[in-house]
Amino acid sequence: EFWGDVAEDFFWKTKYTGKFLDYNFDVTKETFLIFTNLGKLNLLNIFVETVNNYCCLMRVIFLGVVLDREGNEPGDEKTVTYRELLQQVCKFANVLKSQGVKKGDRVSIYMPMVVELVVAMLACARIGAVHAIVFAGFSAESLCERIMDSQCCILITAGKEKSDVIDVIYSKCVPWNPEVDLCWHSLIGGASEECEPVWCDSEDPLFILYTSGSTGKPKGVLHTVSGYMLYTAATFKLVFDYHSDDVYWCTADIGWITGHSYITYGPLANGATSVLFEGLPTYPDVSRMWEIVDKYHVSKFYTAPTAIRLLMKYGSEPVQKYNRTSLKILGTVGEPINPEAWQWYYSVVGEKRCPVVDTFWQTETGGHVMTPLPAATPMKPGSATFPFFGVVPAILNESGEELEGPSEGYLVFKQPWPGVMRTVYGNHERFETTYFKKFPGFYVTGDGCRRDKDGYYWITGRIDDMLNVSGHLLSTAEVESALVEHEAVAEAAVVGRPHPVKGESLYCFVTLNDGINYNQKLEVELKKQVREKIGAIATPDYIQNAPGLPKTRSGKIMRRVLRKIACNEQDLGDVSTLADSSVIEQLFENRCCTAV
């Protein structure tokens, strides 16, 4: 009933009746299923014509500001209205149609944080095409892998990236051909501003977004039109308590799910005015973010704990240089926030008057699944507090038994919500295996969780071979694969080490081939290798020469031991299963020489 009421706020070309949400999470019993039964719609028609109902906000939408875009260089700014955005979206949608793009086709987008990125993704939605955005910090090889997996028919990119990556991509796809490599501005200039929306069924795909997998190969998370729209619209409105006079700023990149849900779709579905920032929080100085808050009178501010920890170290003076009285709500996203950073954020940035909404969610969930509601939920620094409406969490032990009361274990969910992913693109078996096979009947988040005596939930971190670096999930297997592709490396193992700013850092152990000496030149080469294969975000913080790795007699690397060594913790626990315990002493000795 709740989601049915939310759906009434939007326009549907046709409506279905009957059961709204159908599902089966137990892959051992019958066909796996998540399905929303709503009707035909088009997201762009909703954004343009129906924020709260079909007619009454037409005037607001066509006159209101949708984006205040702020570039990296001070003074590089642009204001875009909803009318202008609609015109640009329709024009570019017609450009895509002129190139043969049709409903269901995949379109890859690889762009920085510019207005054209928003235009491109919405143009895809306008005509029923499926956008697959790749974070602009990823390497050419990572981009190519995602294009090939999603079988995209068009790549939309920016000029400054072109010289670095296009030749690499096309050498693996098709030969360069000037007749099909086209200029945005030349095409859009003559395009019509009229483009009728293509009506989509509830479960038609909206976009594919790749997230790291524990096996190393990225997963193409697929979200659908209606469920994702309803969930991002509702969570944005309620979690940020959005009102028409608010100015909202999310500092994320649109290349990640936070940018999809809470820069583009959620705010647009509510007719919000947002700040779009292409730049660094410390350029030209460390007060840049607070200058922007003051300049645009930002009232709702959403950022990552990594950014908070980065700015904390410069003290309160850069923050207090600027007026922050416009702020009403502060949010955090991407990773658990440590209590010290939470207190600084609340006390210094928010002046102890702004609620902090510490949101937990994933690329796969589409939107917030655990979050305080501002001024309604008593806050506990570092806790994601309680589930959002319709989300039913549970904590399981290793045997799959549900734990009651204060407890710690695997965080799972008992039932779906409209915004949950529907599949891994092109590999539904992997979807079922990754999220539902370990504990049949539950969605497995891959995160550990603790519930305290008051019922508050605390996210304790990943329980698989994933690392959360600056709020971005990285696969240890993917980094290891990049390292061993270097001719000098025989074997590699990657673990996380706590970092005061990034949360976790990449600590890599490499075993070299016979006859190869470890030196600074090789270390530079290995870091470059990872950057080129994955992207700058995966650059190792530490690389340690490891003549041998701690393995069990069956050959399995004991990563638990490596994590202890990375942190210089001498108490290794039970190592009786080690095949060769002598490697431990060597690793500790090398650690002292190569890491500080």
GIRAFEN-V718581 format. One line per field, one symbol per residue. ss: DSSP state (h for helix, s for strand, l for the rest). burial: I if it has 24 or more other ideal C-beta (glycine too) atoms within 12 Angstrom, else O. A space follows every 10 residues. Layout:
ss=???
burial=???
This chain:
ss=lhhhhhhlll lllsslllll ssssllllll llssssllss slhhhhhhhl lllllllhhh hhhlssssss llllllssss shhhhhhhhh hhhhhhhhll lllllsssss llllhhhhhh hhhhhhhlls sssllllslh hhhhhhhhhh lllsssslhh hhhhhhhhhh hhllllllll lllhhhhhhl llllllllls llllssssss slllllllss sssshhhhhh hhhhhhhhhl llllllssss llllllhhhh hhhhhhhhhl llssssslll lllllllhhh hhhhhhllls ssslhhhhhh hhllllhhhh llllllllss ssllllllhh hhhhhhhhhl llllssssls llllllllls llllllllll llllslslll llssssllll lsslllssss ssslllllll llsslllhhh hhhhhlllll llssssssss slllllssss sslllssssl lsssshhhhh hhhhllllss sssssssssl llssssssss sslllllllh hhhhhhhhhh hhhlshhhll lsssslllll ssllllslhh hhhhhhllll lllllllsll lhhhhhhhhh hhhhll
burial=OOIIOIIOII IIIOOOOOOI IOIOIOIOOO OIIIIIIIII IIIIIIIIII IIOOOOIOOI IOOIIIIIII IOOOOOOIOI OIOIIIIIII IIIIIIIOIO IOIOIIIIII IIIIIIIIII IIIIIIIIII IIIIIIIIII IIIIIIIIII OIIIIIIIOO IIOOIIOIIO OOIOOOOOOO IOOIOOOIOO IOOOIOIIII IIIIIIIIII IIIIOIIIII IIIIIIIIII IIIIIIIIII IIOOOIIIII IIIIIIIIII IIIIIIIIII IIIIIIIIIO IOOOOIIIII IIIIIIIIII IIIIIIIIII IIOIOOOIIO OIOIOIIIII IIIIIIIIOO IIOIIIOIII OOOIIIIIII IIIIIIIIII IIIIOOIOII IIIIIIIIII IIIIIIOOOO OOOOOOIOII IIIIIIIIII IIIIIIOOOI IIOIIIOIIO IIIIIIIIII IOOOOIIIII IIIIIIIIII IIIIIIIIII IIIIIIOIII IIIIIIIIIO IIIIIIIIII IIOOOOOIOO OIIOIIIOII IIIIIOIIII IIIIIIIIII IOOOOOIIII IIIIIIIOOO OIOOIOOIOO OOIIOOIIOI IOOIIO
